[in-house]
Amino acid sequence: MGDKAHAHPGAAGGAPAADRPSAVRNVVLVGPSGSGKTTLVEALALTAGAVNRAGRVEDGATVSDYDEIEQRRRRSVQLSLVPVAWDGCKINLLDTPGYADFVGELRAGLRAADAALFVVSAAQEAQSVAATTRAAWEECALVGMPRAIVVTHLDTARTSFDDMTRICAENFGGDDPDAVLPLYLPVLGPEGADGHAPLTGLTGLLSRRILDHSSGERTELPPAPEQEEPLRAARDRLIEGIIAESEDESLMDRYLGGEDIDVATLIADLERAVARGSFHPVLTAAPAAEGARQGIGTVELLELITRGFPTPLERTPPVVTTPSGKPRPAPVCDPDGPLVAEVVKTSSDPYVGRVSLVRVFSGTLRPDDSVHLCGHGLDATGHAPRPCHEAEIRVGALTSPFGRRQNALDRCVAGDLACVARLGEAETGDTLSPAGDPVLIEPWSTPDPLLPLAVRAHGKADEDKLSQGLARLVAEDPTLRLEQNPDTGQVVLWCLGEAHQEVALERLRSRYGVQVDAEPHRVPLRETFAGRAAGRGRHVKQSGGHGQFAICEIEVEPLPPGSGIEFVDKVVGGAVPRQFIPSVEKGIRTQAARGLSAGHPLVDVRVTLLDGKAHSVDSSDAAFQTAGALALREAAAGSRIRLLEPVCEVSVLVPDDYVGPVMSDLSGRRGRVVGTEQSAGGRTLVRAEVPEIEVGRYAVDLRSLSHGTGRFDRAYARHEAMPQQIADRVRTGSANGSPGA
């Protein structure tokens, strides 16, 4: 922020370990897909001397996107850590995916970081501030996390830094748009015939100097006369914004009185306002030209990070409890304190096995330490964790990741990040603490995965590996949920979107060697009787030797929803011997579980046993079970059987502009809107009851309908009768061997 270059203390290939929390900066990069986060990380690594040549996303050659899936897809799908050194500080750059399906990786990055760089693309114009980006900004605002904004792709034709600054102020400024102001103005070269004007440098508003890169080297120049007026106007607004955030209340009066405020004072106030999270500077950056040693704006970004972003000492510590849930004092960022660390990401390496990225909040983590591993296992919402798991483990080798390479560390102090290989059965969200005094860190929230993916093993060889592979996937990614549906028998992997599904399947194949087939997800339907019916079950066989004889007569009547199967014995005179009445009931319940018309369980009926016949020699438990099942089937054949479908309570939160389309879409899904509520931020909560068969792909459809701004929750409400024409289609599909619903 002082417009001065620094020496490059980092050697190519990674940054040295930090020896104290004050020398650490943890920064997460947030932004939509295509905004240039990975390219920016590469440019910062080049400027800091961590790499000798910047890689390109298009070539699959960047430090961040080293996973095979990322290289094939040419986009980030997981959180990655790139540490660099600058001005005596270790900067942990956390590159996150921009696509909404991988918001779980973004949440992990926010948990590990102390400040955020929001990257927006001028080439994407207003779309560059996507719904997920605004949601992440609001999350940071709630916890007071410092934020800055970086505008990229200004060298694209027909882009405007002024327009992007205005868009950022509108989306991120809230009630105070003057809290979002540029620190530098871009300097553009001559515009070509295609409308392309290359970015050649920056103008420092506080220093009144041009940082020119047109020669390939960063040089300082005075502004040209035609630049003086726009520079003065932007500088005055910036100074007023800084002074408004100053703790010196006399500064504004002095400035309005015509006093020329010292630049050093302004920079100090600016740094304090940024660190508090009350002022959000806008900068711009571009990757280095071929052969250049640094990109445009990268030195200024590194200066902002080291001088304006807070150290881990200034972070509000996470809430901790005992494993049983009793409150414990918040951890203090002290390398000499008791160990409190958290696994923020889990991945698998084909050579070293499970690798855990750990953020140390207190104490110092060393190789061969004995620690207590404790985890609640993150659930989808972060509010109802799975049963706690605990173990005493020994810490293996500590490393600092740099792409595929892992650089050995001898310790990881409070505030820093490190990777630990073979950390037992550690899962994302687990806590590391002293063996004799375990604690548990409160989990962070993750969105509920609502897009189902039913899978089955491709072959016999894959069956044994499938459950293990799925369990590892879920342990690594808390936004995946695994379900073994007892009604349909399907193995269902719940995901956030189609890209999330594709990556999960690809990881099963490439990482765990499991070939799987996706199949249509089946909704658990039920059957019930539409009215009273009677049935007679006759099971009589005589083929020499001991025969089989059982006859029973039943009556079936429907019951209110939720009643299940009720069995009533009204046999008189011993027509069915007492010892065989439970056999009849067992046969009826077994047949009810198998279904009658479409293979779905029968519910909400009362079955009354009225009469029957037995044989003193040939009657048996098995014979009366068969007779009971036959009687129920005969009753169904002479009656109308209704299909019952599950109905969900759906809550959709969307901006007010999309309420009409959302309600119309829900109605088209046979939904009943039961109410709407106004919510903060110009949004509306729409509550509806919708058949589950109609919301299988709603996670994808809502994203398209609301342009990524809507989200929804769903919960099972009840089963109710399916319309006859839809029920007929389901029965036809079942008869043809189709999975139906």
Protein Blocks (a to p, Z undefined) as FASTA:
>chain_A
ZZpacddfbcghiacddfbfklpccddddddehilmmmmmmmmmmmnopafbdcdfklop
afklmcfklmmnopafbdcdddddeehiacddddddfbfklmmmmmmmmmmpmbdcdddd
fklmmmlmcfklmmmmmmmmmnopacddddehklpghiafklmmmmmmmmmnmmmlklpc
cfbdcddddddfkopacdfbdcdfklopacdfknopacdddddfklmmmmmmmmmmmmmm
mmmmpmblklmmmmmnopacdfklmmmmmmmmmmnopaccddddddddehiabdehklmm
mmmmmmmpccfklpccdddddfkopacddddddfkbccddddfbdcddfklopadddddf
edjddehiacddddehiafkopaccdddddddddddddddehjbccddfbdcehiacdde
hiajadehiacddfklccddddddddddfbdcddddfblmlmmmmmmmmmmmmmmmmkbc
cdddfklopacdddfbfklmmmmmmmmmmmnopacdddddddddddddfbdcdddddddd
deehjddddddddddddddehklpadddfbehhlagfklmmmmmmmmmmmmmnojmnopa
cehiacddfbdcddfklgcfklmmmmmmmmmmmmmmmpccddddddddddddddfklmmm
mmmmmmmnopacfbdcddehhiacddddddfklmmmmmmmmmmmnnopaccddddfbdcd
ddfklmmmmmmmmmnopakZZ
